[in-house]
Amino acid sequence: MGEETDKKLIDTGSEPANTNNVEGNGETVDCGVKYYTLEEIRVHNMSNDVWIIINDKVYDITSFLEEHPGGEEVLLEQAGGDATESFEDVGHSTDAREMLQQYYIGELNMDDRTKQPTKEVHDTNPGESSSWTMWLIPAITAVVVGIMYRYYMFEHKSS
């Protein structure tokens, strides 16, 4: 009987702090964080059930829709997907970032983090290649124009 009590105590400590709209999906890891796959998150895209991903963290923002200063439409456009870029582009305040924590329900599954569309990262500095071509093309053009000018002037002098 003592073992059952111990087991119940261990099991109760494995939920995230806010689980009010979490349906039994997601995978709980030893540290108490639930991990959700992209497929699990994508189904939460209705006005009565809105989950978003920001910086690989999953938030259930359903109860925040009406309170959002930018309107609920903006949030519904991002529902069930990654809103990181939109969130960062708007330039949310520190208060907004702190407020976001109350809607935290888990993390994006590690396997799905690489599947998200990301911007291409180039190994070379784009400034290096563009500065290289910025002087090479005009230099070649100048040489060709110079040769054509010499040829034209030479033809006119000989006639």
NORZITA-V973128 format. One record per residue. RES is the residue in one small letter. PSI is psi in radians with two decimals (999 if undefined). NEAR is the number of other ideal C-beta (glycine too) atoms within 10 Angstrom. Layout:
<<RES:PSI:NEAR> <RES:PSI:NEAR>>
//
This chain:
<<m:-0.64:5> <g:-0.58:6> <e:-0.66:7> <e:-0.72:8> <t:-0.77:9> <d:-0.72:10> <k:-0.70:10> <k:-0.68:9> <l:-0.68:9> <i:-0.75:9> <d:-0.60:10> <t:-0.36:8> <g:0.14:7> <s:0.19:13> <e:2.59:15> <p:2.87:16> <a:-0.68:9> <n:1.88:15> <t:0.45:13> <n:-0.59:9> <n:0.34:16> <v:2.15:17> <e:2.98:10> <g:0.22:4> <n:2.99:14> <g:2.74:20> <e:2.17:13> <t:2.35:14> <v:2.92:12> <d:-0.63:6> <c:0.02:6> <g:0.00:12> <v:2.33:18> <k:2.40:20> <y:2.30:17> <y:2.49:22> <t:2.83:15> <l:-0.66:17> <e:-0.70:11> <e:-0.65:21> <i:-0.67:25> <r:-0.49:13> <v:-0.20:12> <h:1.15:23> <n:0.45:16> <m:2.80:11> <s:-0.35:12> <n:0.12:8> <d:1.62:14> <v:2.05:23> <w:2.52:26> <i:2.82:25> <i:2.25:23> <i:2.08:22> <n:0.83:12> <d:0.25:14> <k:2.51:17> <v:2.31:25> <y:2.40:21> <d:1.76:20> <i:0.34:23> <t:-0.82:19> <s:-0.17:12> <f:-0.19:16> <l:-0.88:17> <e:-0.40:8> <e:-0.31:9> <h:2.15:14> <p:-0.50:6> <g:0.02:9> <g:2.69:10> <e:-0.40:16> <e:-0.69:10> <v:-0.72:14> <l:-0.65:19> <l:-0.52:16> <e:-0.53:11> <q:-0.10:20> <a:2.32:21> <g:0.19:20> <g:-2.97:18> <d:2.03:21> <a:0.24:21> <t:-0.90:16> <e:-0.80:13> <s:-0.74:15> <f:-0.77:18> <e:-0.64:11> <d:-0.60:8> <v:-0.51:12> <g:0.98:7> <h:2.59:14> <s:2.97:9> <t:-0.67:7> <d:-0.72:8> <a:-0.68:13> <r:-0.66:11> <e:-0.69:9> <m:-0.58:13> <l:-0.54:18> <q:-0.49:11> <q:-0.24:12> <y:0.04:21> <y:2.27:16> <i:-0.22:24> <g:-2.84:27> <e:2.74:20> <l:2.37:22> <n:2.41:20> <m:-0.67:10> <d:-0.58:10> <d:-0.26:18> <r:-0.59:14> <t:-0.31:7> <k:-0.28:11> <q:2.53:13> <p:2.24:7> <t:2.81:10> <k:2.57:6> <e:2.44:4> <v:2.19:5> <h:2.50:8> <d:-0.59:4> <t:2.68:7> <n:2.14:9> <p:-0.44:8> <g:-0.57:9> <e:-0.85:8> <s:-0.63:11> <s:-0.65:9> <s:-0.56:11> <w:-0.85:10> <t:-0.38:9> <m:-0.56:11> <w:-0.46:9> <l:-0.81:10> <i:-0.83:10> <p:-0.59:10> <a:-0.78:10> <i:-0.72:10> <t:-0.75:10> <a:-0.73:10> <v:-0.78:10> <v:-0.77:10> <v:-0.71:10> <g:-0.76:10> <i:-0.75:10> <m:-0.68:10> <y:-0.80:10> <r:-0.78:10> <y:-0.78:10> <y:-0.77:10> <m:-0.67:10> <f:-0.72:10> <e:-0.68:9> <h:-0.60:8> <k:-0.59:7> <s:-0.30:6> <s:999:5>>
//
